[in-house]
Structures are given as C-alpha cells and as structure tokens.
C-alpha cells in the first residue's frame, strides 16, 4: 500500500495513464516495465484508491497481445461511457529490432497505432478479445508522423467525443485532433503547432476549468541544459467544432523543479480538476524501484495564471504536529513557514532559499553522481509575501508556494534526518491512525 506518493511496485514506471474516477474509485494506470528498473517494452500497471491518498497496486492491466502493440502498450487515457471503461493507448510495433535487446528499437524505426480496450468494470481487461485499433499509423506526412504520433487523450465535448494526439511534422511538434460519435470510429479534423517549441509534443491534455481552456503537454527538445524534454502549461483558445486551437505567445513551466514529466488530469468526486505527473529518477531507490508520481494536484486558474495546489484529501492528512522528523510517518512530512528575503531552510541537505521575489532550490548535496541533470532551480518573480508548504518524501520534495501559485519539485537521494530553518517553521506528519501501513 503506497501513501501520498504512488511509487513503482517494483522495477520501472514512467508516465501516468488512464487517470479516472470510475464507479466510486480512482484508477491510475502507468507505464510499467515489470522485469528490470529500466525503460523497456511497456505494459500498463494499475493502482486504485478510494481517496487519492492510499493506493493499492493491482495486476497488470494491459500487455502486448496484438500485432499493432507487440512491442509495447504506451501512454493514453480512459473515459467512462454507458458504465464501461474505454481505454485508449498507443500500440507500438518495431519495424527493426535489436537482436541483443528485443526491448529496444534501433533507429526508432517503428509504427504507432492508437488502440482501445473496453472493460466492463475497470477490474478485468481482456487483452485478447476486446482490443481494437482506433486510428491506424499516419501515412500522410503533411498530417503527422508514422512513428511519432502517440498518447491519445479522449474527452466528451458538447456534441461529440474528441481525441488529441501528440505528434510532429519534420522537426516541429504538433497536436492532432480527432472526432468521434461512438468512441470507435475516429475522423481526423485539424492540427495546431508552434514552431519554436520543440521537435515533438508528447502527452497532451486539454480541459476547461474556472472558465479557462487549459492545455498541458510535454515538448521534446526545448532545453539544452539538464533534461531536454520538459512539461509546460498554458491557457488557449479552442473552437471545438472545428478543432481549431490557438496557442499564446507565452507558456508556463508545469513545475519549476523541471523533474516532472508526462502529466495527466481527471476530475475527482467533487468535480475538481486533478493532475498527477511522473517524477523522473536517474537511478532506482534503495529497494530497486525506479519512478514515482507527485502528489495529486488541484488545477485552477486565477487572473490567467495556472495554479497547482495540494489536493485537500492529502492536505488534511498532514495534521499531526511534530518537533522531530524521526517521529514522522514513512509517508513523509510537511514543513510550513513564511520566508523572508535572504532566509533559507535546509531539509536534510536540500536547500530552499528566498532571493528577492524568487524562491530557489539547490539539491547539489543530495543528488551526487548525476552531473548531467540540473541541481539548482528558481521560480519566476512572486509579488507579495511568500508562504511555503514543503512535502518531503525520501526521494521527492515538493515545495508549494502560496498555495500552488508555483510549485518546485525535485527528486533527491540520501536525505539527512533534520530540518533547519532561519525563520520559524512548523512540521506536520500523518494523523494518528494513518501511519500504520508501510509504503
């Protein structure tokens, strides 16, 4: 049973998939290579929660079983229709295969199909008899890429079902939009692009919240320092009938720590928009697990700025005040403080400080041996006072600034067992009765 942060059950996980509130439970699927703590032939792992706090891993939901997905069941989404769960994902078939490692494809020479599987109850997934191809590999290069078209996100619009796919044309990323009346037959409608934002766009997610239209996606190749592939968000204009999307000139980073990737959202039981994302780990943890997810975050838009706040179900669990972090639950603890210019807090070697109107983080002391990945980060300028809520896990620290105005999250290793702050801080862990189950 995982609490707060959903982690790999064993070996490797990456993108969250099929995130959905379905028949009274939250289902979160994920990219999973069950054999080693490294990337490989993808399956869909499956976890279920009653409250977004405690997660139970289930059996593998999707595995390669058809010609079109023989080399992997890659990222996608899920929707409910007539009481059934409709899962959409990218199936990959290698056209050339590495004879020394069948889990890799030399030269990225593969075909990508958009596939679907229908489950009657969200518990049983018939990979042999209830899989279908929804969109064949794209052959028209004016539309998109035969290989690099993937990650279907499906939603119900006003008069039809819609699907958005990440793709590219040449060295420019783009999104492709499809429409369907029955969730089975899909028609290509339109595309959108912006030539200065990476060579391939992955994991698109579109939704409306607080009267705004929000787009989140992960463009590849937008940075030449550290991770080259990052996740961004923006408010857009979208004509649903024509599938015409206009992107703004500016965008925001999904997370100022730059470790999070491939975010996906759903609506919770109360109708809030909730997002999770993969925290990239350059090496496995001490138990041999590689990959975990951030705290589920509520998405809101205020004055055209996108906020990502800790989900209230999780926030209320951290209610037991402690003075010594050795008394914290294995699920971690929260450090809360107001921070003034020039002050800092040291969490086991991870340094958070304020410099003028910006919050900075430095993980140099708890991220040794990964020199190719950035260790220092900062937020944009923040007006007014600055309050921090810092959620600490043994391998992930998430700093929420002013209730989610900005978030700065970093993967760490070998944290020390202390908290030292220049100003006054409070430390909280899970309430009594919540701390008995080990993660």
C-alpha positions as CSV (number, residue, x, y, z in Angstrom):
1,X,0.0,0.0,0.0
2,X,1.5,3.3,-1.1
3,X,0.5,6.5,0.7
4,X,0.7,10.0,-0.7
5,X,3.3,9.3,-3.4
6,X,2.4,6.4,-5.7
7,X,5.7,4.6,-6.5
8,X,6.8,1.7,-8.7
9,X,5.5,-1.6,-7.3
10,X,8.9,-2.9,-8.4
11,X,11.4,-2.1,-11.2
12,X,10.3,0.7,-13.6
13,X,7.4,3.1,-14.1
14,X,7.0,6.3,-16.0
15,X,4.0,8.1,-17.5
16,X,0.7,8.1,-15.6
17,X,-2.1,6.8,-17.8
18,X,-5.8,6.4,-17.8
19,X,-6.4,8.5,-14.7
20,X,-10.1,8.4,-14.0
21,X,-12.7,8.5,-11.2
22,X,-14.8,5.5,-12.1
23,X,-17.6,3.8,-10.0
24,X,-16.5,5.4,-6.8
25,X,-12.8,4.7,-7.1
26,X,-9.8,6.5,-8.5
27,X,-7.9,4.4,-11.1
28,X,-4.4,5.4,-12.1
29,X,-2.6,3.3,-14.7
30,X,1.0,3.8,-15.6
31,X,3.8,2.8,-18.0
32,X,5.5,-0.2,-16.5
33,X,8.4,-2.4,-17.4
34,X,8.0,-5.2,-14.8
35,X,11.2,-7.0,-15.4
36,X,14.0,-4.5,-14.6
37,X,14.3,-1.0,-13.1
38,X,14.8,0.5,-16.6
39,X,12.8,1.5,-19.6
40,X,11.6,-1.4,-21.9
41,X,8.6,-3.0,-23.5
42,X,5.7,-1.1,-21.9
43,X,2.8,-2.6,-20.1
44,X,0.1,-0.8,-18.2
45,X,0.3,-1.2,-14.4
46,X,-2.8,-0.4,-12.4
47,X,-3.4,1.2,-9.0
48,X,-6.7,2.0,-7.2
49,X,-7.6,4.4,-4.4
50,X,-10.7,5.5,-2.5
51,X,-9.3,8.9,-1.7
52,X,-6.2,9.8,-3.7
53,X,-4.2,9.2,-0.5
54,X,-3.7,5.4,-0.2
55,X,-3.0,3.4,-3.3
56,X,-3.3,-0.3,-3.9
57,X,-1.4,-1.9,-6.8
58,X,-3.5,-4.3,-8.9
59,X,-2.5,-6.8,-11.6
60,X,-1.1,-5.6,-14.9
61,X,-4.0,-4.2,-17.0
62,X,-2.5,-4.0,-20.5
63,X,0.2,-6.1,-22.1
64,X,1.3,-6.7,-25.7
65,X,-1.0,-9.1,-27.4
66,X,-1.7,-7.9,-30.9
67,X,0.5,-7.2,-33.9
68,X,0.0,-3.5,-33.5
69,X,1.1,-3.4,-29.9
70,X,3.5,-6.3,-29.9
71,X,6.4,-4.1,-28.7
72,X,4.5,-2.0,-26.2
73,X,1.3,-0.5,-24.8
74,X,2.3,3.1,-24.5
75,X,0.6,6.1,-22.9
76,X,-3.1,7.0,-23.2
77,X,-6.2,7.9,-21.3
78,X,-9.6,6.5,-20.1
79,X,-13.2,7.6,-20.2
80,X,-16.5,6.2,-19.0
81,X,-19.4,5.6,-21.3
82,X,-22.6,3.6,-20.5
83,X,-21.0,2.3,-17.3
84,X,-18.0,0.9,-19.2
85,X,-14.4,2.0,-19.1
86,X,-12.9,2.8,-22.5
87,X,-9.1,2.8,-22.6
88,X,-7.1,4.4,-25.4
89,X,-3.4,4.0,-25.8
90,X,-0.6,3.9,-28.3
91,X,0.4,0.5,-29.6
92,X,3.9,0.2,-31.0
93,X,5.3,-2.4,-33.5
94,X,9.1,-2.3,-34.2
95,X,10.0,-2.5,-37.8
96,X,13.6,-3.3,-36.9
97,X,14.5,-4.9,-33.6
98,X,17.8,-5.1,-31.7
99,X,18.7,-8.8,-31.7
100,X,20.7,-8.3,-28.5
101,X,17.9,-6.5,-26.7
102,X,14.4,-7.0,-28.0
103,X,13.1,-4.2,-25.8
104,X,14.8,-1.5,-27.9
105,X,14.4,-0.4,-31.5
106,X,17.5,0.7,-33.5
107,X,16.9,4.0,-35.3
108,X,13.4,4.5,-33.8
109,X,12.0,2.6,-36.8
110,X,8.5,1.6,-35.6
111,X,4.8,2.0,-36.4
112,X,2.4,3.7,-33.9
113,X,-1.3,2.8,-33.8
114,X,-3.9,4.3,-31.5
115,X,-5.7,1.4,-29.9
116,X,-8.6,0.9,-27.5
117,X,-9.7,-1.7,-25.0
118,X,-13.2,-1.8,-23.3
119,X,-13.6,-3.0,-19.8
120,X,-17.0,-3.7,-18.3
121,X,-15.9,-3.0,-14.7
122,X,-12.4,-1.5,-14.5
123,X,-11.1,-4.7,-12.9
124,X,-10.9,-7.1,-15.8
125,X,-9.1,-6.3,-19.0
126,X,-9.4,-8.7,-21.9
127,X,-6.2,-8.1,-23.9
128,X,-7.0,-11.0,-26.3
129,X,-10.6,-10.3,-27.3
130,X,-11.5,-6.7,-26.5
131,X,-8.7,-4.7,-28.1
132,X,-9.3,-2.7,-31.3
133,X,-7.3,-0.3,-33.5
134,X,-9.0,3.1,-33.3
135,X,-6.5,5.1,-35.5
136,X,-4.1,3.4,-37.9
137,X,-0.5,4.7,-38.3
138,X,-0.4,8.0,-40.1
139,X,0.9,7.8,-43.6
140,X,0.4,11.4,-44.7
141,X,3.4,13.3,-43.5
142,X,1.5,16.6,-44.0
143,X,-0.7,15.5,-41.1
144,X,1.8,13.9,-38.7
145,X,4.4,11.2,-38.1
146,X,4.1,7.5,-38.9
147,X,6.2,6.6,-35.8
148,X,6.0,9.7,-33.5
149,X,2.2,10.1,-33.1
150,X,1.1,9.0,-29.6
151,X,-0.5,9.5,-26.2
152,X,-4.3,9.8,-27.0
153,X,-6.2,11.9,-24.6
154,X,-10.0,11.5,-25.0
155,X,-12.8,13.6,-23.6
156,X,-16.5,14.3,-24.1
157,X,-17.3,17.6,-25.8
158,X,-20.6,19.3,-26.3
159,X,-21.8,17.2,-29.3
160,X,-19.1,14.5,-29.8
161,X,-16.1,12.7,-28.4
162,X,-12.7,14.2,-29.1
163,X,-9.2,12.9,-29.1
164,X,-5.9,14.8,-29.1
165,X,-2.6,13.2,-30.0
166,X,1.0,14.4,-29.7
167,X,2.9,14.3,-33.0
168,X,5.4,16.1,-35.2
169,X,5.9,17.2,-38.8
170,X,9.6,17.2,-39.7
171,X,11.3,18.8,-36.7
172,X,8.3,20.7,-35.4
173,X,6.0,19.3,-32.7
174,X,2.2,19.5,-33.2
175,X,-1.1,18.3,-31.8
176,X,-3.6,16.3,-33.9
177,X,-7.4,16.5,-33.2
178,X,-9.9,13.7,-34.0
179,X,-13.7,13.5,-33.5
180,X,-16.0,10.5,-33.0
181,X,-19.7,9.9,-32.4
182,X,-19.4,6.5,-30.9
183,X,-15.8,6.2,-29.4
184,X,-14.9,3.6,-32.0
185,X,-14.8,5.4,-35.4
186,X,-12.5,8.4,-35.4
187,X,-12.1,11.1,-38.0
188,X,-9.1,13.5,-38.3
189,X,-10.2,17.1,-38.1
190,X,-7.3,19.5,-37.6
191,X,-3.9,20.2,-36.1
192,X,-2.2,23.0,-34.1
193,X,1.5,23.8,-33.8
194,X,4.0,26.4,-32.7
195,X,7.4,26.2,-34.5
196,X,9.6,27.4,-31.7
197,X,8.5,24.8,-29.1
198,X,10.4,21.6,-29.6
199,X,10.6,18.9,-32.2
200,X,7.9,16.5,-30.8
201,X,5.0,17.0,-28.5
202,X,4.1,14.3,-26.0
203,X,1.3,13.6,-23.6
204,X,-1.2,16.3,-24.4
205,X,-4.1,17.1,-22.0
206,X,-6.8,19.6,-22.7
207,X,-9.6,20.6,-20.3
208,X,-11.7,23.6,-19.1
209,X,-11.5,24.9,-15.6
210,X,-12.6,28.2,-13.9
211,X,-13.9,29.5,-17.3
212,X,-10.5,29.0,-18.9
213,X,-9.3,26.5,-21.5
214,X,-6.1,24.8,-20.4
215,X,-3.5,22.9,-22.4
216,X,-0.7,20.8,-20.8
217,X,1.8,18.9,-22.8
218,X,5.4,17.8,-22.9
219,X,7.5,19.1,-25.8
220,X,10.8,17.4,-26.5
221,X,14.0,19.3,-27.2
222,X,13.1,22.7,-25.6
223,X,16.1,22.7,-23.3
224,X,19.8,22.2,-23.8
225,X,20.6,22.0,-20.1
226,X,19.7,19.0,-18.0
227,X,16.5,17.3,-19.2
228,X,15.8,18.3,-22.8
229,X,12.2,17.3,-22.6
230,X,10.0,19.4,-20.2
231,X,6.3,19.8,-19.4
232,X,4.5,23.1,-20.0
233,X,1.1,24.6,-19.5
234,X,-0.9,27.5,-21.0
235,X,-4.4,28.9,-21.5
236,X,-5.6,28.6,-25.1
237,X,-8.5,29.5,-27.4
238,X,-10.2,26.4,-28.7
239,X,-13.1,26.1,-31.3
240,X,-14.4,22.7,-30.5
241,X,-16.5,22.3,-33.7
242,X,-13.5,23.0,-36.0
243,X,-10.9,21.7,-33.5
244,X,-9.0,24.9,-34.1
245,X,-6.7,25.7,-31.2
246,X,-4.7,29.0,-30.9
247,X,-1.7,28.9,-28.7
248,X,-0.5,32.0,-26.8
249,X,3.0,33.5,-27.2
250,X,3.9,32.7,-23.6
251,X,3.8,29.5,-21.6
252,X,4.4,28.4,-18.0
253,X,6.5,25.5,-16.8
254,X,4.3,22.9,-15.2
255,X,6.8,22.7,-12.3
256,X,9.8,24.9,-11.6
257,X,11.9,21.9,-10.5
258,X,11.8,20.5,-14.1
259,X,11.8,16.9,-12.9
260,X,8.1,16.2,-13.6
261,X,7.0,14.9,-16.9
262,X,4.0,13.4,-18.8
263,X,1.3,14.9,-16.6
264,X,-2.3,13.7,-16.9
265,X,-5.5,15.0,-15.3
266,X,-9.0,13.9,-14.5
267,X,-12.0,15.2,-12.4
268,X,-12.4,14.0,-8.8
269,X,-15.5,13.0,-6.9
270,X,-16.2,16.7,-6.2
271,X,-15.7,17.8,-9.8
272,X,-12.2,19.4,-9.2
273,X,-9.6,19.0,-12.0
274,X,-6.7,16.9,-10.6
275,X,-3.3,16.4,-12.1
276,X,-0.5,13.9,-11.5
277,X,2.9,13.6,-13.2
278,X,5.9,11.3,-13.3
279,X,8.9,12.3,-11.2
280,X,11.9,11.2,-13.3
281,X,14.6,9.2,-11.3
282,X,18.1,8.8,-12.7
283,X,18.7,5.7,-10.6
284,X,16.5,3.3,-8.6
285,X,15.8,3.8,-4.9
286,X,17.3,1.5,-2.3
287,X,14.6,-1.0,-2.9
288,X,15.3,-1.2,-6.7
289,X,12.2,0.8,-7.7
290,X,12.6,3.4,-10.4
291,X,9.9,6.0,-10.9
292,X,7.2,7.6,-8.8
293,X,4.4,10.2,-9.1
294,X,3.9,13.6,-7.5
295,X,1.1,14.4,-5.1
296,X,-2.2,14.8,-6.9
297,X,-2.7,18.5,-7.5
298,X,-5.8,20.5,-8.0
299,X,-5.6,22.7,-11.1
300,X,-7.2,26.2,-11.0
301,X,-6.9,29.4,-13.0
302,X,-6.7,32.8,-11.3
303,X,-6.0,36.0,-13.2
304,X,-4.9,34.0,-16.2
305,X,-2.3,32.2,-14.1
306,X,-2.5,28.4,-13.6
307,X,-2.2,27.2,-10.0
308,X,-1.4,23.6,-8.9
309,X,-2.4,23.0,-5.3
310,X,-2.1,20.0,-3.0
311,X,-5.4,18.0,-3.2
312,X,-7.4,18.7,0.0
313,X,-7.7,15.0,0.8
314,X,-3.9,14.9,1.2
315,X,-3.5,18.3,2.8
316,X,-5.9,17.4,5.7
317,X,-4.0,14.1,6.4
318,X,-0.9,16.1,7.5
319,X,-2.4,17.4,10.7
320,X,-0.2,15.9,13.5
321,X,2.4,18.4,14.6
322,X,5.8,17.0,15.5
323,X,9.1,18.6,16.6
324,X,11.4,15.8,15.5
325,X,11.2,14.4,12.0
326,X,12.2,11.0,13.3
327,X,8.6,10.9,14.6
328,X,7.3,11.3,11.0
329,X,5.4,8.6,9.2
330,X,7.1,6.7,6.4
331,X,4.8,8.6,4.0
332,X,6.8,11.7,4.9
333,X,6.2,15.1,6.5
334,X,5.2,18.7,5.7
335,X,7.3,21.8,6.6
336,X,5.3,25.1,6.7
337,X,6.8,28.6,7.0
338,X,6.7,32.1,5.8
339,X,10.1,33.0,4.3
340,X,11.7,36.4,4.1
341,X,14.3,37.7,1.7
342,X,17.7,36.1,2.4
343,X,16.3,33.3,4.6
344,X,16.6,29.6,3.9
345,X,15.5,26.2,5.1
346,X,17.8,23.2,5.0
347,X,15.9,19.8,4.7
348,X,18.5,17.1,5.1
349,X,20.9,18.8,2.7
350,X,18.3,20.1,0.2
351,X,18.4,23.9,0.4
352,X,15.4,26.2,-0.2
353,X,16.0,29.9,-0.1
354,X,14.5,33.2,-1.0
355,X,16.3,35.8,-3.1
356,X,14.3,38.9,-3.6
357,X,11.0,37.9,-5.1
358,X,12.1,34.4,-6.2
359,X,12.3,31.0,-4.4
360,X,15.4,29.0,-5.2
361,X,16.3,25.3,-4.6
362,X,19.6,23.6,-4.5
363,X,19.9,19.8,-4.4
364,X,23.6,19.5,-5.0
365,X,24.3,17.8,-1.7
366,X,21.5,15.2,-2.2
367,X,21.9,14.4,-5.9
368,X,25.5,13.5,-6.3
369,X,26.7,11.5,-9.4
370,X,24.2,12.9,-11.8
371,X,26.1,15.9,-13.1
372,X,24.3,16.0,-16.5
373,X,21.0,16.9,-14.7
374,X,20.4,20.3,-13.2
375,X,20.8,20.8,-9.4
376,X,19.7,24.5,-9.0
377,X,16.3,25.9,-9.8
378,X,14.3,29.1,-9.2
379,X,10.7,30.4,-9.7
380,X,9.6,33.4,-11.6
381,X,9.2,36.6,-9.5
382,X,6.4,36.4,-6.9
383,X,4.7,39.6,-5.7
384,X,3.7,39.9,-2.0
385,X,4.5,37.6,0.9
386,X,5.7,34.1,0.3
387,X,4.5,31.1,2.2
388,X,5.9,27.6,1.7
389,X,4.4,24.2,2.3
390,X,7.1,21.7,1.7
391,X,6.1,18.0,1.4
392,X,9.1,15.7,2.0
393,X,9.4,12.1,0.9
394,X,12.7,10.1,0.9
395,X,13.1,10.6,-2.8
396,X,10.9,13.6,-3.7
397,X,10.5,17.1,-2.2
398,X,7.6,19.2,-3.4
399,X,7.5,22.9,-2.4
400,X,4.2,24.6,-2.9
401,X,4.5,28.4,-2.9
402,X,1.5,30.5,-1.8
403,X,-0.9,27.6,-2.0
404,X,0.2,26.5,-5.5
405,X,0.9,29.8,-7.3
406,X,4.1,28.0,-8.2
407,X,5.5,24.5,-7.3
408,X,9.1,23.4,-7.3
409,X,9.6,19.7,-7.1
410,X,12.9,17.7,-7.1
411,X,14.0,14.1,-6.9
412,X,16.6,13.5,-4.2
413,X,18.7,10.7,-2.7
414,X,20.1,10.1,0.8
415,X,18.4,13.0,2.6
416,X,19.7,13.8,6.1
417,X,17.4,13.4,9.1
418,X,17.0,17.1,10.0
419,X,15.2,20.3,9.2
420,X,16.9,23.7,9.9
421,X,15.2,27.0,9.1
422,X,16.3,30.6,9.5
423,X,12.7,31.6,10.4
424,X,10.0,29.9,12.4
425,X,8.6,26.7,10.9
426,X,6.1,24.0,11.8
427,X,6.4,20.3,10.9
428,X,3.4,18.0,10.4
429,X,3.0,14.3,9.5
430,X,0.1,12.0,9.0
431,X,-2.7,12.0,11.6
432,X,-2.8,9.2,14.2
433,X,-4.3,6.1,12.7
434,X,-2.9,6.9,9.2
435,X,0.7,5.9,9.9
436,X,0.3,2.2,10.5
437,X,0.7,0.9,6.9
438,X,4.1,0.8,5.5
439,X,4.8,2.1,2.0
